[in-house]
Amino acid sequence: MERKNMKITRMRPLAVDVYSMTLAGDCRDVERPGRFINITVPGFYLRRPISISDWDDESLTVVFRIAGGGTAALSAMKEGTELDVLSPLGNGFDISALGDEATKATMPAIVGGGIGVPPLYGLAKAMTEKGLRPDVILGFNKSDEIIMEEDFRRLGIEPVITTVDGSAGIKGFVTDAMKDRDYDYAFACGPAPMLKAVYDLVPGGQFSFEARMACGFGACMGCTMETVTGYKRVCKDGPIFYKEEIKWQI
C-alpha cells in the first residue's frame, strides 16, 4: 500500500448513476486483479473504497455507483483534478495455477452482479493474457443497468447476460445461466445473496466481498467478518476469500 496523488484523466457515465474514472499515476504495484483503492473525497471524512477494473503501469480505471454524497461529489469532479489515493489495497484474485497441467480440466466461470462486475474485467483480462477464455456471466436487475458488456467482448469473450426482469439476455439470476453447465470453480463478485447462490453451485472458488470500510488497510477492524478459521478483515485479509474459508451469516 502506498499513499499517492493521482490525477483524473477521464470521467464518463456508463449507466444511470454509474461512472468510470481513470486516474494517472504509478500503478506498477497493482499486480493482481480484484484489488481496490481508497480515495479521499474533499469535504468528506471517510475515504471511498472502489475496486480496480483495469490498469497498466501508468494509470488505473475504477467504476463506481453513486451511493451517497461522497460518490456523488466524486462523479462531479473534472478531469485534471488530483486525488489523495491509497493504492493498491486488498489481496486480489489468485490465478497463478490456472492453465497449468494440474488444473487443465478446471472449468472456471467468472460471475458478477451489478457493481460487482468491474473488478472481474481485470480478472478476465489477466486470464486471457494466459491464453484462457473463461465463461463470463453478468447479472443485472434490468437492461438499462448493464455495464461493461462491450469491454468483455473486446477481450474476445462473449458474456452471458441475465436480467431479473427479462429485459435483456436470460430472464432470472446468474445462477439460472450457470445451471446448464457443470462448473467446478467460480470467481465471483457481487452482492452477498448472489455470492451465496454461486457458492452453493460450485465445488471451489474465490469470492470477492463488499463491506463498509473506514481505513481500508486493517487498522480499524470495522470490516471484520467471521470465517471458519476465525475473524478476518475484508479490507486486509480479503476482499477475496476462498470457498473453503467462508462462513455464511445469511
N, C-alpha and C positions, 0 to 999 in steps of 0.2 A: 504494500500500500504506500502511496505517495500523495502528498498534497500538491496540486498543480493548478496553475492558471491556464484555462483553456478558453479559446475564442470560438464563438458561434460563427460558423461559416455557411450554414444552411438551416432554415426552419421552414417546414412545409406541412400543410394539413394532409392527413391520409384518409380520414373519415370524420364523422361528427365528433368533435372534442378529442380527436386523436392526432398527435403531431409527431413528425420525425425531425430530429435535431442532430446536426453534425457538428462536432467540436474538434478543433485543431489543437494538436499538442503531441508530446512524446507518448506514444502508445505501444512501444515495443515490449512492455511488461505485461500486456493483457494475456497473451499466450493461449488461454483456453476459452472456448465458448461457454456462455452461461454465467459469466462473472458480471458484476454490476459496478456502478459508480454512485457516489453520494454527493449531491450538488447543493451548494449554498445558494438560496434564493434571497436576494436582498430584501429586508423587511420582514423575514420570517425566521423564527428561532431555530427550528429543526431543519437539517438537510433533507433533501428528497432523494431516496434511493431509486435508481432506474437501471434496468438491465441493459447490457450492451448487446446491440443487434448485430453490428458489423464493425470491423476495424482493420486498419493497416498500421504501419509504423508511425504515421504522422497524423492520424485522425481516428475518431470513432463515431459511430452513429447510435443513438438511442431513440426508442419510440415510447411515448408516454400518453396516457389519457388524463384529461383534466378531471381531477377528483376533489378539488378544493381550491382555496385561494392561492396556495403556493404554486401548484401546477398551472393554474390559470395565469398567474404572473409570468411563469416561465414561458408559456406559449406565446405571450405578447412581446417577448424580447426580440430585439432586432439583430440582424447579422452584424458581426463586429463586436458584440458585447462580450466582455471577458467574465468568466465564472470561476469561482473557487470550487475545485473538484477534488474529492478523494477517489483515487483510482489506482489499480483495479482492486475490487473487494470480492470476497466470497471464493469458493473453491472451484467452481466451473465443472462442466461435464468432462468425464474421462472417456476418451475414445481410443486410447492407446492400443487396446487389444483388438479392436475391430479390424478385420481384414487379414489377421494373422491366420496361419494354418489351423490352429486350435479352435478358432472361432468362425471358420468359414461357413459353417452350417447355420450360424445365427441369422435370424431374420428380424432385424430391428425395425421398429416403427418410431417415427417422430410424431408426437401427438401434442397439439397445442389448442388452447381455448382462449379466445378473446385477446386481451392484452398480454397473455402468456405466450403469444406467437412470436414476437420479435426476437428473443434470445435463441429461439430454435432455428432462425435463419442462419445465424452464425454457426450453429451446430451442423446444419445441413451443408453449409459451405465447406466447413472443415472436413466433413465426411466425403464430399465429392472430390476434394483435393487428394484424398487417399484412394480414389478410384471406386468409391462406394456410391450406390444410388438407393438410399433408403426410401421406404414408403412414408409419405408425409400426409397426415390427416389433421385438418384445421377446422375447429368448430366455432360457430358464432350464433348469436340469437337470431339475426336476420341479415338479409343481403347487404344493406347499407352499412353494416358494421364490419364487413370483410376487409381485411388489410393484408398486404404483402403477398397476395396470390401471384402477381407477376414477378416478384423478386425470386420466388422459388422456381418459377418457370425458366428464368434466365440462368439458373443453375443446371437446367436440364431435367428438372423434377416437375412432374405434373401433380400438384397437390390435390387430394380429395377434400372437398369442401362439404361441411354439414351445417345446416341451419335449423334451429329449433322450430321455426315457423314454416319451413319448407320453401322459402322464397328463393333459395339458390342451393344447388347441389343436392345432397341426400337430406331428406327431412329427418330430423332427430338429433342425436348426440354423436360425439366422436366414437363412442363405443358401438353404435349401430354400424359404423363403417368398418370397425375392427373385427366384428364377429364372423365375417366371411373368410378370414384368414387366420391361420394358427400362429400368431406371433409369439416368439419366445422371449422377446426383450423389447422394452419401450423406453424412450427418452420422452419425458412429459413435462409440460409447464402450463399452468392454468389455475383456475380456482380449485379449492380443496375438494369439493364434491366430484369434480371431473377427475382429479388425480386419484381419488379413492376408487372410482369406477374403472379407470385404466389399470390400477394396481390389481384389482380383482380378476383381470383378464389375462395377465401375463405372468410367467414364472419368475422373471427377473426384470430389473430396470433401474433407471435413475430418474428421480422425481425432483423438480425444482419448486420449492415452496415460497409463498408470499408471506410476509409478516410485517407488522408495524415495527419500524426501526428508529432508534434515536441516534446512536453513534455510528452504526454501520460496521464497526470493527471489533465487537465483542466486549467492550468495556462496561456498558450499562446493563447488560443482561436482560434488556427489555424484550428481546425477541426469542426468549428461551422456549424450546418445545421438548416434550418428553419423547425419548426413543427407547428401544428395547435395551440399550446399554446405558441408559441414564439421560439426564437433561443435556441438551446441546443448544447452541446458539445458531439461529438461522443465518445470521449475517457472517459469522466467523467459521462455524463448522459446516455450514451449508453455503448457499441455499439448496444445493443439490444433495439429496440423500438416497442411498441405495435401498431397494425394496426391503431387503432383509433387516434393515435397522429401523424401519418406520413403525411407529405405534400410533394407530389412529385414535383420535378423540371425537370423531364424528360418526 
